Amino acid sequence: MNFLKIVFLFCLMPIFAQADIGVKEITLKNGMRVLVKEDHRSPVAVSMVWYRAGSLDEVNGKTGVAHVLEHMMFKGTKTTKPGEYSEIIAAAGGRENAFTGADYTAYFQRLEKSKLPISMKMEADRMQNLVITEEEFKKEINVVMEERRWRTDDKPKAQVNELFNSLIFRAHPYGRPIVGWMNDLENMTYEDAIEWYKMWYSPSNAILVVAGDVDTEEVFAKARKYFGKISAYQIAKRKPQFEPKQNGSRRAILKAPGKLPYIQMGYPAPTLGKDGIKNKKEVFALEVLVGILSGTSSSRLNQNLVRKTSRAIDVGAGYSMLSRGGQSTFEMYATPSEKVSVVDLEKYLKLELKNIIDNGVTDIELNRVITSVVAGEVYQKDSVFGAVMQIGQLETMGYSHKIADVYIDNIKKVTSKDIQGVIKKYFHDDALTIVTLDPQPLDKNKIPKGRPHAR
């Protein structure tokens, strides 16, 4: 099981590359949506159930409960025992897992096409018949705490990122870690997990996405059979949540054991409107800027700060143009070389932005980004799982999967002037948040606090 942060979209550009080819949709009487994409190149089917419920919907004191419930979804129903779900999928020759993000929680199975009804039947079962006992909860909450220790508490860069998010999002839920604060996990009860399940796991708050060597009408029939009879209930009304304007730079220093310093800096950034129009020109300019700065060996940050000057050991940038919560950030991060301070590295990163303002970007750079997007399309078309991910993410966040059709066209329209404009508008010191790592001596005898979890 896994948890995901708001994804830096340029790193996942192929998600947009899968064009809308033959996606069919119905809505069941209980409000559950079903989307199907046929792909007959291999006898495989991928099924995913997406719930529009993630850490975005949590409240203080119960952070991490979305991820905890994801774990508990494998702990049995009225007719199955703990762990039996995974055993049945494995016996059918399939693979399954789940993940929790800020905007959603998703459960997926990859099976030989004739076995698809097995996963649909079992997903429908745990949507309505999940059993959460205190005994199983106590076991699993310890697993989640170990996962937090492994992913965050034992990793200085992850701690920097967690602190950065809590600084740049002072009011918005995106400032809270998806895995939850440790104190909340330590005090969480099985009643909290039951409450979350009853609050959000209604079929009217879920989307089923199926892709692969399937017949659309047969999938719709199975969806009606297994999910259509589940009673829907009223979902809690979500109130708008927006981060107040930042009116001054925010800085923090994190002291943690490590070999080298590290810096993460960023600015609040707009997202694409749910109608696909709001801020469209700006968000695509920011999207291209990520590709100009980072992502390949020939990108600016790597060329200018790593290869040519050896000012940094590694460097990168990230931005997500989509979010259910309507908030995003544009970030840069780097590990300085041994003789370079984080103070100087901050200046060098800012100089890269200033250089674009002063001189723009070249046609060669713009064409490189376009080439990268097109290449992603070629690779993505070979992935049935990628198609399900694309459709599910977009639809669950409130976008239409059809916006993928115009993604490349909008990337191609971005000009050097557009990129200069968004840097001038959004990247100024009053909107800057910076967290630096001050590495402390390493204890060679220290045992890591946590360990990875794999079902």
Solvent accessible surface area in square Angstrom, and as a share of the most:
residue,aa,sasa,rsa
1,M,9,0.04
2,N,53,0.27
3,F,29,0.12
4,L,46,0.23
5,K,78,0.33
6,I,42,0.22
7,V,38,0.22
8,F,59,0.25
9,L,9,0.05
10,F,21,0.09
11,C,87,0.52
12,L,66,0.33
13,M,6,0.03
14,P,41,0.26
15,I,16,0.08
16,F,3,0.01
17,A,3,0.02
18,Q,9,0.04
19,A,31,0.24
20,D,39,0.20
21,I,110,0.56
22,G,45,0.44
23,V,25,0.14
24,K,112,0.48
25,E,75,0.34
26,I,36,0.18
27,T,86,0.50
28,L,11,0.05
29,K,212,0.90
30,N,19,0.10
31,G,30,0.29
32,M,0,0.00
33,R,60,0.22
34,V,0,0.00
35,L,0,0.00
36,V,0,0.00
37,K,14,0.06
38,E,68,0.31
39,D,24,0.12
40,H,108,0.48
41,R,143,0.52
42,S,48,0.31
43,P,75,0.47
44,V,23,0.13
45,A,1,0.00
46,V,0,0.00
47,S,1,0.00
48,M,0,0.00
49,V,1,0.01
50,W,0,0.00
51,Y,0,0.00
52,R,72,0.26
53,A,0,0.00
54,G,0,0.00
55,S,3,0.02
56,L,11,0.05
57,D,23,0.12
58,E,7,0.03
59,V,90,0.52
60,N,121,0.62
61,G,48,0.47
62,K,63,0.27
63,T,1,0.00
64,G,0,0.00
65,V,4,0.02
66,A,0,0.00
67,H,0,0.00
68,V,0,0.00
69,L,0,0.00
70,E,0,0.00
71,H,0,0.00
72,M,0,0.00
73,M,2,0.01
74,F,6,0.03
75,K,42,0.18
76,G,7,0.07
77,T,15,0.09
78,K,149,0.63
79,T,111,0.65
80,T,28,0.16
81,K,123,0.52
82,P,60,0.38
83,G,28,0.27
84,E,44,0.20
85,Y,13,0.05
86,S,27,0.18
87,E,101,0.45
88,I,57,0.29
89,I,0,0.00
90,A,68,0.53
91,A,93,0.72
92,A,17,0.13
93,G,68,0.65
94,G,11,0.10
95,R,183,0.67
96,E,29,0.13
97,N,50,0.26
98,A,2,0.01
99,F,13,0.05
100,T,0,0.00
101,G,1,0.01
102,A,8,0.06
103,D,7,0.04
104,Y,11,0.04
105,T,0,0.00
106,A,0,0.00
107,Y,0,0.00
108,F,37,0.16
109,Q,1,0.00
110,R,112,0.41
111,L,4,0.02
112,E,72,0.32
113,K,83,0.35
114,S,78,0.50
115,K,76,0.32
116,L,10,0.05
117,P,39,0.24
118,I,54,0.28
119,S,0,0.00
120,M,1,0.00
121,K,120,0.51
122,M,20,0.09
123,E,1,0.00
124,A,3,0.03
125,D,27,0.14
126,R,3,0.01
127,M,6,0.03
128,Q,86,0.38
129,N,36,0.19
130,L,19,0.09
131,V,56,0.32
132,I,16,0.08
133,T,58,0.34
134,E,86,0.39
135,E,116,0.52
136,E,24,0.11
137,F,6,0.02
138,K,117,0.50
139,K,109,0.46
140,E,9,0.04
141,I,15,0.07
142,N,82,0.42
143,V,43,0.24
144,V,0,0.00
145,M,20,0.09
146,E,33,0.15
147,E,2,0.01
148,R,15,0.05
149,R,62,0.23
150,W,86,0.30
151,R,80,0.29
152,T,11,0.06
153,D,34,0.18
154,D,41,0.21
155,K,81,0.34
156,P,33,0.21
157,K,96,0.40
158,A,31,0.24
159,Q,41,0.18
160,V,0,0.00
161,N,36,0.19
162,E,26,0.12
163,L,51,0.25
164,F,0,0.00
165,N,14,0.07
166,S,33,0.21
167,L,32,0.16
168,I,2,0.01
169,F,15,0.06
170,R,154,0.56
171,A,66,0.51
172,H,6,0.03
173,P,3,0.02
174,Y,10,0.04
175,G,5,0.05
176,R,40,0.15
177,P,9,0.05
178,I,5,0.03
179,V,2,0.01
180,G,0,0.00
181,W,86,0.30
182,M,37,0.17
183,N,98,0.50
184,D,15,0.08
185,L,1,0.01
186,E,103,0.46
187,N,100,0.51
188,M,15,0.07
189,T,61,0.35
190,Y,57,0.22
191,E,94,0.42
192,D,22,0.12
193,A,0,0.00
194,I,46,0.23
195,E,74,0.33
196,W,13,0.04
197,Y,24,0.09
198,K,135,0.57
199,M,68,0.30
200,W,9,0.03
201,Y,3,0.01
202,S,0,0.00
203,P,1,0.01
204,S,49,0.32
205,N,14,0.07
206,A,2,0.02
207,I,9,0.04
208,L,1,0.00
209,V,0,0.00
210,V,0,0.00
211,A,1,0.01
212,G,0,0.00
213,D,22,0.11
214,V,13,0.07
215,D,67,0.35
216,T,11,0.07
217,E,113,0.51
218,E,113,0.51
219,V,4,0.02
220,F,8,0.03
221,A,53,0.41
222,K,69,0.29
223,A,0,0.00
224,R,121,0.44
225,K,113,0.48
226,Y,40,0.15
227,F,0,0.00
228,G,24,0.23
229,K,170,0.72
230,I,9,0.05
231,S,93,0.60
232,A,45,0.35
233,Y,87,0.33
234,Q,170,0.75
235,I,27,0.14
236,A,48,0.37
237,K,186,0.79
238,R,88,0.32
239,K,160,0.68
240,P,114,0.72
241,Q,78,0.35
242,F,139,0.58
243,E,31,0.14
244,P,85,0.54
245,K,163,0.69
246,Q,12,0.05
247,N,123,0.63
248,G,24,0.23
249,S,56,0.36
250,R,44,0.16
251,R,136,0.50
252,A,24,0.18
253,I,123,0.62
254,L,33,0.17
255,K,137,0.58
256,A,4,0.03
257,P,57,0.36
258,G,16,0.15
259,K,173,0.73
260,L,62,0.31
261,P,36,0.23
262,Y,19,0.07
263,I,0,0.00
264,Q,6,0.03
265,M,0,0.00
266,G,0,0.00
267,Y,6,0.02
268,P,48,0.30
269,A,10,0.08
270,P,19,0.12
271,T,13,0.08
272,L,7,0.03
273,G,11,0.10
274,K,90,0.38
275,D,100,0.52
276,G,13,0.13
277,I,122,0.62
278,K,131,0.55
279,N,53,0.27
280,K,74,0.31
281,K,141,0.60
282,E,37,0.16
283,V,0,0.00
284,F,10,0.04
285,A,1,0.00
286,L,0,0.00
287,E,0,0.00
288,V,3,0.02
289,L,0,0.00
290,V,1,0.01
291,G,0,0.00
292,I,0,0.00
293,L,0,0.00
294,S,13,0.09
295,G,62,0.60
296,T,55,0.32
297,S,61,0.39
298,S,56,0.36
299,S,1,0.00
300,R,28,0.10
301,L,1,0.00
302,N,34,0.18
303,Q,43,0.19
304,N,38,0.19
305,L,1,0.01
306,V,34,0.20
307,R,146,0.53
308,K,144,0.61
309,T,61,0.35
310,S,70,0.45
311,R,80,0.29
312,A,3,0.03
313,I,92,0.47
314,D,59,0.31
315,V,26,0.15
316,G,4,0.03
317,A,2,0.01
318,G,0,0.00
319,Y,0,0.00
320,S,7,0.05
321,M,1,0.00
322,L,6,0.03
323,S,0,0.00
324,R,32,0.12
325,G,12,0.11
326,G,30,0.29
327,Q,29,0.13
328,S,5,0.03
329,T,11,0.06
330,F,1,0.01
331,E,6,0.03
332,M,1,0.01
333,Y,54,0.21
334,A,0,0.00
335,T,7,0.04
336,P,0,0.00
337,S,21,0.14
338,E,154,0.69
339,K,198,0.84
340,V,28,0.16
341,S,52,0.33
342,V,29,0.17
343,V,92,0.53
344,D,54,0.28
345,L,0,0.00
346,E,18,0.08
347,K,113,0.48
348,Y,48,0.18
349,L,0,0.00
350,K,53,0.23
351,L,98,0.49
352,E,16,0.07
353,L,8,0.04
354,K,110,0.47
355,N,59,0.30
356,I,0,0.00
357,I,49,0.25
358,D,83,0.43
359,N,113,0.58
360,G,5,0.05
361,V,14,0.08
362,T,70,0.41
363,D,107,0.55
364,I,142,0.72
365,E,25,0.11
366,L,24,0.12
367,N,85,0.44
368,R,50,0.18
369,V,1,0.00
370,I,36,0.18
371,T,89,0.52
372,S,45,0.29
373,V,1,0.01
374,V,59,0.34
375,A,40,0.31
376,G,7,0.07
377,E,37,0.17
378,V,94,0.54
379,Y,162,0.62
380,Q,17,0.08
381,K,82,0.35
382,D,105,0.54
383,S,36,0.23
384,V,21,0.12
385,F,69,0.29
386,G,8,0.08
387,A,2,0.02
388,V,0,0.00
389,M,27,0.12
390,Q,2,0.01
391,I,1,0.00
392,G,0,0.00
393,Q,8,0.04
394,L,1,0.00
395,E,12,0.05
396,T,1,0.00
397,M,17,0.08
398,G,37,0.36
399,Y,4,0.02
400,S,49,0.31
401,H,9,0.04
402,K,120,0.51
403,I,29,0.15
404,A,6,0.05
405,D,69,0.36
406,V,74,0.43
407,Y,0,0.00
408,I,30,0.15
409,D,75,0.39
410,N,14,0.07
411,I,3,0.02
412,K,108,0.46
413,K,142,0.60
414,V,12,0.07
415,T,66,0.38
416,S,28,0.18
417,K,161,0.68
418,D,22,0.11
419,I,0,0.00
420,Q,37,0.17
421,G,35,0.33
422,V,5,0.03
423,I,1,0.01
424,K,127,0.54
425,K,115,0.49
426,Y,41,0.16
427,F,21,0.09
428,H,81,0.36
429,D,83,0.43
430,D,83,0.43
431,A,10,0.08
432,L,1,0.00
433,T,0,0.00
434,I,2,0.01
435,V,0,0.00
436,T,19,0.11
437,L,8,0.04
438,D,52,0.27
439,P,36,0.23
440,Q,57,0.25
441,P,121,0.76
442,L,93,0.46
443,D,85,0.44
444,K,198,0.84
445,N,137,0.70
446,K,106,0.45
447,I,145,0.74
448,P,84,0.53
449,K,111,0.47
450,G,8,0.08
451,R,158,0.58
452,P,81,0.51
453,H,43,0.19
454,A,93,0.72
455,R,100,0.37
